[in-house]
Each structure stands twice: as C-alpha cells, then as structure tokens.
Amino acid sequence: MRVLALDPGSVRVGVAISDELRMIARPLEFIPAEPFLALVDRVKELIRDQQVELIVVGMPRNMDGTYGEAANKAREFIAALKDVIVVPIRTWDERLTTVSAAKALRSGGTKAANQRGKIDAAAAAVLLQGYLDSLAP
C-alpha cells in the first residue's frame, strides 16, 4: 500500500505518492487549497485510486525547531482533514523542503517562471522521501 504526502499552502497543496514498497516518493500533482471541499474530494479520489493507507502532512517548523503561525495553519488543515478522511494522518517536519525542491527543479532545467505548480508537488515528494527514509532499518 502507498503513502500520500500533502504539503499544504495557502494557495495550493502539493501532493506526492510513494511506490508500493514505500521506498521511493514521486511528485504527483498540486490541488488548489480552496474550495476546501473540492480539495477533500480530490484527496479521497487519490486515496481510493492509489490505494493509500497513510497520509503524511508537512508540519512547518522554524529553523530553531519551534512552531509558528504556519504550523498553526497546518494543524487546522489536519484537523479539518481528520473530520472527513478515515485514513490515518501523520505529520512530518517540512523544513527546507521547498528550497530543496526548487534547487532540484533548477538543476533539472526547469526555469523559475515554470516552477509554480511543480514546486508544490516536488516539495511534497521531498517531504515524503524524508519520511520514507526514516522507515528504513
């Protein structure tokens, strides 16, 4: 079964998916953050179609490890998801995932102007890969 990663933002939510062995993460798509019900419908479709049994949501932390306003928004997002999604949800530290994703896209030849939607999904993949790597023995 697969793990789905969500990297919530105020405009878009980046989405990544693991392979069935839970070893490799890949960017999947981004979903507009609003309207929330449309986002939930799409997440439910992905859960069903991709046979997802766990969702990992990025939890923003400050560089010193503390939680700020962005973490409060992520907690609200998770609470709203838990009201309508039955799959277990875990959080994972997302520090520097967007920076890593942007760097990877640039090194792959994607121009900054073309990164907008791709960067959200790529950041979710970086986040998910960190989680998957933590599971390895």
Secondary structure as GFF3:
##gff-version 3
##sequence-region A 1 137
A	DSSP	beta_strand	2	8	.	.	.	ID=ss1
A	DSSP	beta_strand	12	18	.	.	.	ID=ss2
A	DSSP	beta_strand	25	32	.	.	.	ID=ss3
A	DSSP	alpha_helix	36	50	.	.	.	ID=ss4
A	DSSP	beta_strand	52	59	.	.	.	ID=ss5
A	DSSP	alpha_helix	69	82	.	.	.	ID=ss6
A	DSSP	beta_strand	89	93	.	.	.	ID=ss7
A	DSSP	alpha_helix	97	107	.	.	.	ID=ss8
A	DSSP	three_ten_helix	112	114	.	.	.	ID=ss9
A	DSSP	alpha_helix	116	135	.	.	.	ID=ss10
###
